[in-house]
Amino acid sequence: MRIVGLTGGIASGKSTVSNLFKSHAIPVVDADVVARNVLRKGTGGWKKVVAAFGDEILQANGEVDRAKLGSIVFSDPQKRQLLNRLLAPYISTGIFLEVLKLWMKGCKVIVLDVPLLFEAKMDKWTKPIIVVWVDHETQLQRLTSRDGTTEEEATNRINAQMPLDIKRSKADIIIDNSGSLDSLNERFLDVLVQVNKPLTWIEFGRSRQGAIIAFASVFAGVICRKIL
């Protein structure tokens, strides 16, 4: 199985690229979706976060107000680190289970969409690593336009993440999304060819098909020894 790492920064266009993979029948494990699930009312993650941040982060229905929680952690690095530390075990487990489901279905290529791919050290499990990059000015403009935030609030959210230039230096594949949507689509098609190239022997060995063949080979070997 080939596990492709996809990351970027806020308002870089990572979600757009993720959706492009889905539209081309490449399964995507979205860490943001997993994170939302582990924060649902009554879950272990929900209990730990409420205990740490208080009932004021809750909506009337008891669910976490993600916007309010975000405004708290993006303005305070220590609280952001606390939130990441509390949720990391639940998110990692959730991602592993989603990957396992796809492995059992026989998927040969999947995309792991993780904003904190490098920070969470998940990059060591993915190859190739794709970084969706934009220049800082474009990122700031898109974020303020998208969310209606002030420039200061947008800057705080951008600065709360690893700089895109550092992520870019760690990438195997870079998607420059500073231009138009048409340019992004053209670049994506080039990347799609790379992602869909034939599996290496190691990647095939990690797939369900490879595991079945390996098991069958071992089983056949044992039977032959007994017969001989």
N, C-alpha and C positions, 0 to 999 in steps of 0.2 A: 504494500500500500504506500502511495506517495501522499504525505501530509504536507500541504503547501501552507506556509505561514503568510498571512496577510495582515499588515498593520499600517499605521499612518498616524495622523494627528487629527484633532478636532477640526472639522470643516475642511479637511484635506480632500475629501471625496472618496474615502475608503468604503463607505457604505454603498456608494454608487458602483464601485468596482465589484464589491461583494454581490450586489444584485445582478451585475453582468455575468458573473460566474454562474449564478443560479439560473439565469435565462438561457445559459448554454449547457444546462443539465449537469453542472458540477455541484455536488452537494457541499453545503457550507455549514460549519458549526460556528455559530455566532456567540461570542463570549458575552455580549451585551444582553442577549436574550436569556442566556444562562444566569447572568447576574440578576436580571429582573425576577426570574423564577425563584432564586434563593432568597429574595427579599419579600416574597409573598407572605401575607399575614399567617402567623402560626408556625412558620418554618424555623429551623435552627438559626439560620442567618438573620431572620427578622428579630428573633428574641435577643440575640447578641447585640445587634445594632440599636434596638430600642433601649436595652439596658445601658448602653454606652452613651447614647445621645439624648435619651429622654423622650417622653410622650409628645413633646412639641413638634417632632418631625412626622407625626402621624396625621393622616386625613381623618375625616369624620367616620369613615367606614373601617378605620383601623389599619389601612394599608399605608406604607411609607410614602410620604410626599417626596418624590425623588428630586423635584426642583428645589425644595427647601433644604433637603439634605445636601444637594450639590452646592448650593450657595454657601453652606457652612464649611464644607471640606475644601472647596476651591480657594477659599480665602484664608485657610489655616493649614499649613503643611503638616503639622503634627496630627491634627484630626483626620486629615486625608490618609496619612500613613496608618492611623489607627483603624480606619474603615477598611483599607486594603488588607490589613493584617487579620481583621475579623472575618472578612468574606473570602479570602484567598483559598482556604481549605474547601469550602463549599463550592466555589466556582471551579476549582481544579477538578474536583470529583465529578461535577456536572459535565464538564467538557470531556473528561475521560469516558463517561457513560455514553455521551452522544457519539464519540468516535467509535466506541465499541459496537454500538448499534449499526453504524454504517459499515464497520468491518464485517459484522455478521451478515449483512445484506450482500456482501461481496463487492463493495465499492473499491475501485482500484486507485482513484484519486479523490481526495477531499481537500477542502480549503478550511483552514483554521483562522477565523477572523477574530483577532485579539488586539484591542487597542494597546494593552500593556504587554505585548509579546516579549519584548526584551526585558522590561522591568520584572516580569514574573518568571523570567528564565525559561520560558516555553520555546524560545527560539532553538534550543538544542534538540528539540523533537521534530523540527520542521525543516524541510529542504525541497524546493528553494524558498527563500524568504523574499516576499514582495513588499516593498514600501511605496505607498502612495504619497507623493511629495508635492508640496507647493511652496512658493516663497512666502516669507513672513507677512509681507504687506497684503498679498492676496488672501492668505489665511485669515488675517484680522478683518479684512473687508467682508469676506464671505460670512464669517461668524456673526459680526454685528448685524449684517443684513438678514441672516437666517433667523437668529434668535431675538432680534430687537434689543440687544443688550448695549450697554455703554461700552466705549472703547476700553475703559479701565477694567470692567468686568470681563470683557473678552480677552484682554491681555492676561488677566489672572488665570483664566482657564487654560490659555495656551501655555503659559509659563509653568502650570502645574504638571505638564507632561514633558517627557524627554524631548529635547529639541529635534525637529524633523531632520536637520542636517546631520545630527549624530545617528539617527535611525537610518538615514540614507547611506551613511558610511558602512553600515552593517548589513546592507541588503545584497541579495544576489541579483534581484531584478528591481529596477526603479521605474515607477510610472509617474511621469511628470504631468501633474494635472493643473498646471498654471494657465493653460490655454482654454480652448473651447471644448464643448462636449463632443463635437465631431473628432477633434484631435485625440481626446481620451478614448473614444471608441476605436479609432485606428490603432492606437498603441495597445489597447487591450487585446485586439485580435492577434497581434504579434506575440503577446504574452501567453495567450491561450494555446498557441502552437507549442510553446516551450513547456507549458504545464502538461499538455497531452502527449508529449513524446513518449515512446515506449519505456516501460518500467525497467530499471536496472535489476540485476539478479537479486540484489539485497532487498529492493523495494518489493519485488515479486514474492520473495520469501516471507515478507511481513504481511502479505495479503492473505485473505481467507483461502483463495485457490492454492497459493503456495504452501500454506500450512496443511491443507488437505493432501497435497501431493507428497509433502515431506512425511506426514503421518502414514500415508499409504506405502511409501517406500520403506519406512522402518518396519511396518507391519509385514510387508512382503519379505523383507530380509529375515525377520524372526521366523516366519513360516518355512522359508527355504532352509534355514539352519536346522530346524526340527526334522524336516524331511530327509535332509542329507545325513 
